[in-house]
Amino acid sequence: MSLRGLWDLRNAAAETLVRVELVMRDALQTVSAEEVIALLETFSPARSPGPEWTRSFDPLVEHLWTWCDSSVLADAEARLRQRGGPWNAIANALTPENGERIRNRLQHKQLPSRIPPFTLA
């Protein structure tokens, strides 16, 4: 592939990512606690140990704290915490303190963009 072809591919991929992020934003702004929990259940530490879990889970948590209603995340945190044990790691990601840290970090990294500077998995 030529350099021009690679550059065009890179630009298409970047535009696709922006569009997906905007659709994700719209979905997360209207999500329920049950839907958040269903998504987070796919990140059970018992089923997904190792660095792959963190590489994917941390960016998801950034997205949740950027676009979800805080009361939805508080409800999801309480329900996950009731499960105890391995679910505490996931519930900890939904604490208001963690959400504040994430929001502050993302706000300080703001660049002119249509989407926040999320961590890429």
Steps between C-alpha positions, in 0.01 A plus 500: 500500500627848421566762763202696367283191536621449855428863585148470356445181700623670818260792446208265433577306819519822704167622361341162571622512862356850546164388362492193722588711806211737424257208471643357824449838668136507397444145626674558835307819568175301514621172648345344813682350796390154383658560160824625657513192722434267204792660315729489804416134560695423184808634685490257790857481635452125548432457128740761366819513707814670384599812312235454229235568763658829606572615144132466414335569837672830583393674176145371554493653848622831354211493256249419774619788720504741207157429360283312754285664762671481840184368666490206255862417585430532875212254465717258299781531757266417790359196320844369406635559852218282639646211302824530699825323426632534147238763412654752741772587248234593247285680757806703606526635145153651545566689824442875483863555602626299205260679269629837619862392442417382148303812410776727632768311310306511174416869539866586549594311183239681288607572148282649230298197403147371457562234765697493827855360488409150617756230558514269201492130581 
